[in-house]
Amino acid sequence: MTLIGDRTQGRRRSRLKWVVLGAVIFGALSLLVGRVFLGEVVRYRGQEMAPTLQDGDWLLIEDQDRVAVDDIVLVQASPRAVIRRVVLTSSQKIPPQKRPKSQRTEEPQPTLVPLNQVFLSCERPVHCEGLPAQGLTPITAIRGTVTGRWAFPL
């Protein structure tokens, strides 16, 4: 004995499965295409770059071949990635007051940023984590440049 509504229930479930499968495939493809063409989206946590960036901001990170002074970059540091500002690039002079304490001398001598390295800094040194507040970092450690920021009100 079959009930009147049994046949339609099976069709609805089958359609629902296809709709859910299509939505999952569409979402996965959208993420893949977005990552390839737009970049990486990360959520910023911390106070080290305030007031430029606030805790909870969403950042769009794009792969860049070159970095310039004043770029905000995502740097891979262990155990996690950190955000820093590029202060100097290769072959620029490091001012004596910005040198690490171990490299400071009595006579200010011009020191150049080595090739394939950049001098990075965070805006609030007290809150810096992962890397020193200021210092030289290889360009290969930079994952990308911040090109977009979204702050959603709570």
C-alpha positions as CSV (number, residue, x, y, z in Angstrom):
1,M,0.0,0.0,0.0
2,T,1.4,3.4,-0.9
3,L,0.3,6.7,0.3
4,I,-0.5,9.5,-2.0
5,G,2.4,11.8,-1.0
6,D,5.2,9.2,-1.1
7,R,6.2,9.7,-4.7
8,T,6.6,13.4,-4.4
9,Q,8.7,13.2,-1.2
10,G,11.3,11.2,-3.1
11,R,11.5,13.7,-5.9
12,R,11.8,16.6,-3.5
13,R,14.7,14.9,-1.6
14,S,16.4,14.2,-4.8
15,R,16.1,17.8,-6.0
16,L,17.3,19.1,-2.6
17,K,20.4,16.9,-2.8
18,W,21.2,18.3,-6.3
19,V,20.6,21.9,-5.0
20,V,22.9,21.4,-2.0
21,L,25.5,19.7,-4.2
22,G,25.4,22.5,-6.7
23,A,25.7,25.1,-3.9
24,V,28.7,23.4,-2.4
25,I,30.4,23.1,-5.9
26,F,29.6,26.7,-6.6
27,G,31.1,27.9,-3.3
28,A,34.3,25.9,-3.7
29,L,34.8,27.2,-7.3
30,S,34.1,30.7,-6.1
31,L,36.8,30.4,-3.4
32,L,39.3,29.0,-5.8
33,V,38.7,31.6,-8.5
34,G,38.7,34.4,-5.9
35,R,42.0,33.1,-4.5
36,V,43.6,32.9,-7.9
37,F,42.4,36.2,-9.3
38,L,41.9,38.4,-6.2
39,G,44.2,37.2,-3.5
40,E,44.0,35.9,0.0
41,V,41.5,37.2,2.6
42,V,42.7,37.2,6.2
43,R,41.3,38.5,9.5
44,Y,43.6,40.8,11.4
45,R,44.0,40.2,15.1
46,G,46.1,42.5,17.3
47,Q,46.9,46.0,18.3
48,E,50.3,46.4,16.7
49,M,49.2,48.3,13.6
50,A,46.6,50.6,15.3
51,P,45.3,53.1,14.3
52,T,45.9,52.1,10.6
53,L,44.3,48.6,11.2
54,Q,41.9,47.7,14.0
55,D,41.4,44.3,15.6
56,G,38.9,42.3,13.6
57,D,39.5,44.0,10.2
58,W,39.3,41.8,7.1
59,L,42.3,42.3,4.8
60,L,42.8,41.5,1.1
61,I,46.3,40.3,0.6
62,E,47.7,40.2,-3.0
63,D,50.9,38.6,-4.2
64,Q,53.3,41.3,-5.3
65,D,56.6,41.0,-7.1
66,R,57.8,44.2,-5.5
67,V,57.2,46.1,-2.3
68,A,57.5,49.8,-1.8
69,V,58.1,52.1,1.1
70,D,54.9,52.5,3.2
71,D,53.3,49.3,2.0
72,I,51.6,47.1,4.6
73,V,52.6,43.5,4.1
74,L,51.8,40.1,5.5
75,V,55.0,38.4,6.7
76,Q,55.3,34.7,7.5
77,A,56.8,34.4,10.9
78,S,56.7,31.4,13.2
79,P,54.3,30.4,14.6
80,R,51.9,32.7,12.7
81,A,51.9,35.4,10.1
82,V,52.2,39.1,11.2
83,I,51.4,42.4,9.6
84,R,54.2,45.1,9.3
85,R,54.8,48.3,7.4
86,V,57.8,48.5,4.9
87,V,60.0,51.4,6.1
88,L,63.0,50.8,3.7
89,T,63.7,48.6,0.7
90,S,67.0,47.2,-0.7
91,S,69.9,49.6,-1.0
92,Q,68.3,52.4,1.1
93,K,70.2,53.8,4.1
94,I,69.1,52.8,7.6
95,P,69.2,55.9,9.9
96,P,71.3,55.3,13.1
97,Q,68.2,55.6,15.4
98,K,66.4,52.8,13.5
99,R,69.3,50.3,13.7
100,P,69.0,47.5,16.2
101,K,70.8,48.1,19.4
102,S,73.4,45.5,18.6
103,Q,74.4,47.4,15.4
104,R,74.6,50.9,16.8
105,T,78.0,52.6,17.0
106,E,79.3,55.8,18.5
107,E,79.8,57.3,15.0
108,P,76.8,57.3,12.8
109,Q,77.8,55.4,9.7
110,P,75.5,54.8,6.8
111,T,74.3,51.3,6.7
112,L,72.4,50.0,3.7
113,V,69.6,47.5,3.6
114,P,71.0,44.4,1.9
115,L,69.7,43.1,-1.4
116,N,66.6,41.0,-1.2
117,Q,65.7,42.3,2.2
118,V,63.4,45.0,3.6
119,F,63.3,47.0,6.8
120,L,60.0,46.5,8.5
121,S,58.3,48.2,11.5
122,C,55.1,47.9,13.4
123,E,53.2,51.0,14.5
124,R,52.9,50.2,18.2
125,P,56.2,48.4,19.2
126,V,54.8,47.5,22.7
127,H,52.2,45.2,21.1
128,C,54.4,43.6,18.4
129,E,54.4,39.8,18.3
130,G,56.2,37.2,16.2
131,L,58.9,39.5,14.9
132,P,60.9,42.3,16.4
133,A,59.2,45.7,16.3
134,Q,61.8,46.9,13.7
135,G,64.3,45.0,11.7
136,L,65.5,43.4,8.5
137,T,63.5,40.7,6.9
138,P,64.1,38.7,3.7
139,I,61.7,39.5,0.9
140,T,60.9,35.8,0.5
141,A,59.2,35.9,3.9
142,I,56.6,38.4,2.6
143,R,53.4,36.6,1.6
144,G,51.7,39.6,0.0
145,T,50.7,43.2,0.2
146,V,47.5,44.5,1.9
147,T,45.5,46.0,-0.9
148,G,42.0,46.2,0.7
149,R,40.5,46.6,4.2
150,W,37.0,46.0,5.5
151,A,35.9,46.9,8.9
152,F,32.4,45.7,9.9
153,P,30.7,47.5,12.8
154,L,29.6,45.4,15.7
